[in-house]
């Protein structure tokens, strides 16, 4: 009887191991910011209901989006993200804490199978692994911990997932690097993407899109550690001058026909010439924006004879409009917003 019991038990274990998924090797990246962003489907449903959510019949190949708290960015999120119709989105994000891991001069990839999101896990596209095979080892690193603590991409995913239930992503974080390194990486990325898209007959815009995450200026003289980020001051005149400077950067670097010259001009606005690791103007996306745009530029050249044109969608900041009500959704804000501490938000799209 005892022998029969052990035989039956062994049989059950074998059968169970055959029919159950191997979850021990399935890696899901968890949500890091559950205050500023929606973590659950009911939260996201309510956020959508509270925003001006207009559908667009246009399709963006590339877009630049903010990534701050939903309460602050508000309607600008759907305005810029509703035109992303592709199933697979290449995400270029900020590596805010790259210094903690001594990460620089390489794009940062990850090895997750999926990212947790409000409407279920979002699959990381197989395209990521194909790209890794095509990229030189000197241009990328795989660092799950950096991705696990970085919020700049997870802000966008719930909106993309709301629009596209079968969404797949390729997450890329961009740490410190000079323009020359960006150009090298962008050309290699674009070449790899072009080869994969032609091989799989994927359409630029309809099947594959690029989304660049960045908040604009971080401004003020309080609550920025020991830094003073208010070169124009914090009175009403200073705030107007700071906003005018923001619009100047957008107009001179991000709109109209995209080109390497305009992209390098953006870097000259935001990064110190003498030290590429230091701010000149405090856009946290001072690396994600130029690398994402350079990749888009080179990819577009390889795939199309048309021009890649940037169109202004909107600009706001955390103190120039009414904050979206989110407290009843068990959400909130992650930083103050006042004349001495505020963040800018730029939204640009490319067809």
C-alpha positions, -999 to 999 in steps of 0.1 A, spaced: 0 0 0 28 24 9 46 16 -23 15 23 -44 11 56 -26 46 67 -35 41 56 -72 8 76 -74 24 106 -58 54 105 -82 29 102 -111 10 132 -100 42 153 -96 53 144 -131 19 151 -147 17 185 -128 52 195 -140 41 188 -176 9 209 -175 19 238 -153 37 268 -168 73 273 -157 67 305 -137 100 303 -120 117 316 -151 90 341 -162 102 375 -151 77 404 -147 89 439 -140 68 454 -111 54 489 -109 77 512 -90 55 544 -87 20 535 -75 13 571 -63 19 593 -94 7 566 -119 -22 542 -122 -14 506 -110 -49 491 -113 -75 489 -141 -101 507 -120 -77 536 -114 -69 539 -151 -105 538 -161 -113 567 -138 -83 587 -150 -94 583 -186 -129 594 -176 -115 626 -160 -93 636 -189 -102 652 -223 -98 620 -243 -102 627 -280 -94 600 -306 -73 609 -336 -73 594 -370 -36 602 -374 -8 578 -367 25 589 -351 58 572 -361 75 590 -332 64 610 -302 79 629 -273 59 626 -240 62 638 -204 63 612 -176 54 632 -145 24 625 -121 -9 620 -138 -23 647 -115 1 673 -130 4 663 -167 -33 656 -171 -48 660 -206 -14 662 -223 -10 625 -219 -38 614 -242 -31 643 -266 3 630 -274 -2 592 -269 -35 587 -287 -17 588 -321 6 559 -311 -13 531 -330 16 505 -334 14 471 -317 52 473 -308 66 505 -293 103 512 -288 105 532 -256 134 555 -249 134 566 -213 155 585 -188 180 567 -165 176 590 -135 198 569 -112 224 557 -137 251 573 -115 243 549 -87 253 520 -109 281 537 -129 261 533 -161 271 555 -190 279 555 -227 257 525 -234 220 521 -238 204 501 -209 183 471 -219 166 445 -196 157 408 -196 121 408 -184 95 388 -202 67 414 -194 60 446 -174 31 447 -149 4 472 -160 -32 481 -151 -49 459 -176 -25 429 -173 11 422 -181 25 439 -212 48 416 -232 83 426 -240 86 421 -277 108 394 -292 122 422 -312 143 432 -282 163 399 -284 167 403 -322 181 437 -317 205 425 -290 218 399 -316 225 427 -341 240 453 -317 277 454 -309 284 445 -272 301 478 -268 269 497 -273 245 482 -248 243 467 -213 215 446 -197 207 458 -162 173 447 -147 179 466 -115 182 499 -132 149 493 -151 132 481 -119 137 514 -101 131 538 -131 97 554 -135 101 573 -168 87 545 -190 60 530 -167 42 564 -168 34 559 -205 25 522 -206 -10 524 -191 -21 549 -217 -6 528 -245 -22 497 -231 -56 514 -229 -53 522 -266 -38 488 -277 -47 457 -256 -21 436 -274 7 461 -269 43 449 -269 73 470 -258 110 473 -262 122 493 -231 155 513 -235 170 536 -209 195 562 -219 222 573 -194 250 599 -197 267 600 -231 282 625 -255 266 633 -289 292 612 -308 283 581 -288 246 588 -294 251 589 -331 270 556 -331 243 539 -311 215 555 -331 229 544 -364 234 508 -351 199 507 -336 183 521 -367 201 496 -389 190 467 -368 154 479 -367 154 485 -404 166 450 -411 141 434 -387 112 454 -401 121 446 -437 125 409 -429 91 408 -411 74 432 -434 66 456 -406 52 491 -413 69 522 -397 41 538 -377 14 511 -381 34 482 -367 64 498 -351 66 532 -333 91 551 -312 81 569 -280 105 591 -261 100 599 -225 111 632 -209 100 658 -186 110 693 -196 127 718 -173 130 711 -136 129 746 -123 132 764 -89 154 771 -59 138 748 -34 136 710 -29 161 702 -56 187 689 -31 214 715 -28 208 728 -64 194 761 -76 177 755 -109 162 790 -112 185 811 -134 157 835 -142 145 838 -107 111 827 -92 90 858 -95 64 862 -122 89 877 -147 113 849 -140 87 822 -146 77 838 -179 113 840 -190 118 803 -181 87 793 -200 98 814 -230 132 796 -229 114 762 -230 94 772 -260 125 784 -277 141 750 -273 111 732 -286 108 756 -317 145 755 -325 152 719 -320 121 696 -321 97 710 -346 96 709 -384 120 686 -404 141 666 -380 178 666 -386 211 658 -368 219 695 -367 186 703 -348 192 673 -325 227 684 -317 213 719 -311 190 705 -284 220 690 -267 238 724 -268 208 739 -250 206 713 -223 241 699 -217 273 717 -207 299 718 -235 328 712 -210 311 682 -193 284 661 -210 273 648 -176 262 682 -163 230 702 -170 230 734 -189 192 735 -188 175 710 -166 156 687 -189 159 652 -174 156 638 -210 188 655 -222 200 621 -234 167 602 -241 155 629 -265 185 632 -288 192 594 -289 155 586 -296 153 613 -323 186 603 -339 175 567 -341 142 578 -356 160 600 -381 183 573 -393 156 547 -394 133 570 -414 161 576 -439 165 539 -443 128 532 -448 113 563 -465 121 591 -489 97 614 -471 107 638 -444 101 632 -407 82 663 -395 77 673 -359 44 689 -349 38 708 -316 11 692 -295 13 712 -263 33 726 -235 24 730 -198 39 728 -164 30 717 -129 18 751 -118 0 766 -148 -33 746 -147 -57 729 -123 -43 697 -108 -63 665 -117 -83 650 -88 -67 616 -80 -68 613 -42 -100 594 -42 -83 568 -64 -56 562 -38 -31 581 -59 -14 614 -54 16 636 -62 53 628 -57 67 663 -56 56 698 -47 44 723 -73 49 760 -66 69 790 -79 100 776 -63 97 740 -75 80 731 -108 84 709 -138 77 716 -175 60 692 -200 66 692 -237 46 671 -262 57 667 -298 47 642 -325 62 631 -358 43 616 -387 
